[in-house]
Amino acid sequence: MSLTNNGKFRRYRLTVNKKINGSLQTTDGFPKIHELLDSFGSYPAITISQFEVLSDANYNFRLNSFYDFLETTYSFFTRNSVLNASNATDQVLCPLDNTATPTVNIASDPQGSFQLLMGDQGQTISNLVWSIEIDSVAQQDISYSFSLNIRDKNNNILRNQIAYGIIRQGNTTHDSFAEDGDFIYFPEGDDSSLAPLIAEYIPGSVSLNQ
């Protein structure tokens, strides 16, 4: 199974420079480099492979949240001051490949649930785990992502969460915790006014790398 190049590129590394009276500062760790692949805010770190296959909607959502994070971190930074386009089309540097690829479909929607563990101080911790199934055996590793609403015990939405995983070659399913020990930690799970938390899959949000 191969990917088809769509002629687009995405940048994931951003260098933050600081100037005082027009002079570039090289103290206090400047210039500083941040990557869209790294964890920030409530977003987990992702790999290059996962980044490449993010849907445009999920990519733009992560990018705007990344800018929100930087604008909060640096009082002098604004997204309008970024010099290079974050993404664009370049069919010279990113030549199109129209190789036909087999289609793999979702056999069952992702199922998310909370696994309750006990923390070091005896508190209850909520870890989100999930599973997903496709309708045919993966001919190579297939990365995927999907969105969930995380609700409190009163069914109020606390946040939207994107989950990522990989269906390994030769398999039709992926169980995040049983196979890879992957989970997403939610500190709200220790708040008795909010817990137990509820994971609600958003229909149609799953994206497969195929």
C-alpha positions as CSV (number, residue, x, y, z in Angstrom):
1,M,0.0,0.0,0.0
2,S,1.5,3.3,-1.1
3,L,0.7,7.0,-0.5
4,T,-0.2,9.3,-3.3
5,N,1.6,12.6,-3.2
6,N,-0.9,15.5,-3.5
7,G,1.8,18.1,-4.4
8,K,1.5,19.9,-1.0
9,F,4.0,20.6,1.7
10,R,3.7,21.4,5.4
11,R,6.2,23.0,7.7
12,Y,6.5,21.8,11.2
13,R,9.5,23.7,12.6
14,L,9.3,27.3,13.7
15,T,12.2,29.5,15.0
16,V,11.3,32.3,17.4
17,N,13.7,35.3,17.3
18,K,13.7,38.1,19.8
19,K,14.8,41.7,18.9
20,I,15.3,44.6,21.2
21,N,15.6,48.0,19.5
22,G,16.1,46.2,16.2
23,S,19.0,44.0,17.6
24,L,18.7,40.2,17.4
25,Q,19.0,38.7,20.9
26,T,21.1,35.6,21.5
27,T,20.7,35.4,25.3
28,D,18.1,33.5,27.4
29,G,18.1,30.7,24.9
30,F,17.1,32.8,21.8
31,P,16.6,32.0,19.0
32,K,14.3,29.2,20.2
33,I,13.0,26.4,18.0
34,H,9.5,24.9,18.4
35,E,8.1,22.0,16.4
36,L,4.5,21.2,15.6
37,L,5.4,17.6,16.2
38,D,6.2,18.1,19.9
39,S,3.6,18.0,22.7
40,F,2.1,21.3,23.7
41,G,-0.9,22.2,25.7
42,S,-3.3,19.2,25.6
43,Y,-1.7,17.9,22.4
44,P,0.5,14.8,22.5
45,A,3.7,14.5,20.4
46,I,3.3,12.9,17.0
47,T,5.6,11.3,14.5
48,I,6.5,12.6,11.0
49,S,4.4,9.8,9.6
50,Q,1.4,10.8,11.6
51,F,1.9,14.5,10.8
52,E,2.0,13.7,7.0
53,V,-1.4,12.1,7.0
54,L,-3.3,14.5,9.2
55,S,-6.5,15.6,7.5
56,D,-6.5,19.3,6.5
57,A,-9.0,20.0,9.2
58,N,-7.0,18.2,12.0
59,Y,-3.8,19.8,10.7
60,N,-5.3,23.3,10.8
61,F,-6.8,22.7,14.2
62,R,-3.4,21.6,15.6
63,L,-1.6,24.5,13.8
64,N,-3.9,27.2,15.2
65,S,-3.6,25.7,18.7
66,F,0.2,25.7,18.3
67,Y,0.0,29.4,17.5
68,D,-2.2,30.0,20.5
69,F,0.4,28.2,22.6
70,L,3.2,30.4,21.2
71,E,1.3,33.6,21.6
72,T,0.7,32.7,25.3
73,T,4.4,31.7,25.8
74,Y,5.9,34.8,24.2
75,S,4.2,38.2,24.7
76,F,5.9,39.6,21.6
77,F,4.9,36.8,19.2
78,T,1.9,36.9,16.9
79,R,1.0,34.4,14.2
80,N,0.8,37.2,11.7
81,S,4.6,37.8,12.1
82,V,5.5,34.3,10.8
83,L,7.6,34.9,7.7
84,N,7.1,31.6,5.8
85,A,3.8,30.0,4.8
86,S,3.0,27.0,7.1
87,N,1.7,25.0,4.1
88,A,1.3,25.4,0.4
89,T,1.3,23.6,-3.0
90,D,4.6,23.1,-4.8
91,Q,4.5,20.5,-7.6
92,V,8.2,21.0,-8.4
93,L,9.5,20.2,-4.9
94,C,6.6,17.9,-4.2
95,P,5.9,16.2,-7.6
96,L,2.6,14.5,-7.9
97,D,2.4,10.7,-7.8
98,N,-0.8,9.3,-9.2
99,T,-0.1,5.7,-8.4
100,A,-3.4,4.0,-7.6
101,T,-3.7,2.6,-4.1
102,P,-6.0,-0.1,-2.7
103,T,-8.7,1.2,-0.4
104,V,-9.0,0.1,3.2
105,N,-12.2,1.0,5.0
106,I,-13.2,1.2,8.7
107,A,-14.9,-2.0,9.8
108,S,-15.9,-0.7,13.2
109,D,-15.7,2.9,14.5
110,P,-13.0,3.6,17.2
111,Q,-14.2,2.6,20.7
112,G,-12.8,4.9,23.5
113,S,-13.0,4.2,27.2
114,F,-11.3,5.3,30.4
115,Q,-9.1,3.0,32.4
116,L,-9.0,4.0,36.0
117,L,-5.6,3.6,37.8
118,M,-4.4,4.7,41.2
119,G,-1.7,7.4,41.4
120,D,1.3,7.7,43.7
121,Q,-0.8,9.6,46.3
122,G,-3.8,7.3,46.1
123,Q,-5.7,9.5,43.7
124,T,-7.7,8.1,40.8
125,I,-6.3,8.8,37.4
126,S,-8.2,8.6,34.1
127,N,-6.3,7.2,31.1
128,L,-8.1,7.1,27.8
129,V,-7.6,3.9,25.8
130,W,-9.2,2.8,22.5
131,S,-9.5,0.2,19.8
132,I,-10.2,0.3,16.0
133,E,-10.8,-2.2,13.3
134,I,-10.4,-2.1,9.5
135,D,-12.1,-4.3,6.9
136,S,-9.0,-6.0,5.4
137,V,-5.5,-7.0,6.5
138,A,-3.0,-4.1,6.5
139,Q,-0.4,-4.7,3.9
140,Q,1.9,-2.2,5.7
141,D,1.6,-0.1,8.9
142,I,-1.4,2.2,8.6
143,S,-1.4,5.2,10.9
144,Y,-4.7,6.7,11.8
145,S,-6.3,9.5,13.8
146,F,-9.8,10.3,15.1
147,S,-11.6,12.8,17.3
148,L,-13.5,12.4,20.5
149,N,-15.5,14.6,22.8
150,I,-14.5,14.2,26.4
151,R,-17.4,14.8,28.7
152,D,-17.8,15.0,32.5
153,K,-20.1,12.9,34.5
154,N,-22.9,15.4,33.8
155,N,-22.4,15.0,30.1
156,N,-20.8,18.5,29.7
157,I,-18.1,18.6,27.0
158,L,-14.7,19.3,28.6
159,R,-12.6,19.3,25.4
160,N,-12.2,17.8,22.0
161,Q,-9.3,15.3,21.8
162,I,-7.5,13.8,18.8
163,A,-6.2,10.3,19.3
164,Y,-3.5,8.7,17.1
165,G,-2.4,5.1,16.5
166,I,-1.0,2.6,14.1
167,I,-2.5,-0.6,12.8
168,R,0.5,-2.9,12.3
169,Q,1.2,-4.8,9.0
170,G,-0.7,-8.1,9.0
171,N,-3.4,-7.0,11.4
172,T,-6.9,-5.7,11.1
173,T,-7.2,-4.1,14.5
174,H,-5.3,-1.9,17.0
175,D,-5.8,-1.8,20.7
176,S,-3.9,1.2,22.0
177,F,-3.1,0.0,25.5
178,A,-2.9,-3.8,25.0
179,E,-0.6,-3.6,22.0
180,D,1.5,-0.4,22.5
181,G,0.8,0.7,26.0
182,D,-0.6,4.0,24.5
183,F,-3.1,6.1,26.4
184,I,-4.0,9.7,26.9
185,Y,-3.9,11.0,30.5
186,F,-6.7,13.4,31.7
187,P,-6.0,15.2,35.0
188,E,-9.8,16.0,35.2
189,G,-10.2,12.3,36.1
190,D,-9.0,13.1,39.7
191,D,-11.7,15.8,40.2
192,S,-14.7,14.2,41.8
193,S,-17.0,17.0,40.5
194,L,-16.1,15.9,37.0
195,A,-15.3,12.2,37.1
196,P,-16.1,9.6,35.9
197,L,-15.3,11.0,32.5
198,I,-17.0,9.9,29.2
199,A,-15.3,9.4,25.8
200,E,-17.6,10.0,22.9
201,Y,-16.3,9.2,19.3
202,I,-17.2,11.9,16.8
203,P,-18.7,10.0,13.8
204,G,-16.8,10.4,10.5
205,S,-13.7,11.9,12.1
206,V,-11.4,8.9,11.5
207,S,-8.5,9.4,9.0
208,L,-6.4,6.5,7.7
209,N,-3.0,6.7,6.1
210,Q,-3.5,4.8,2.9
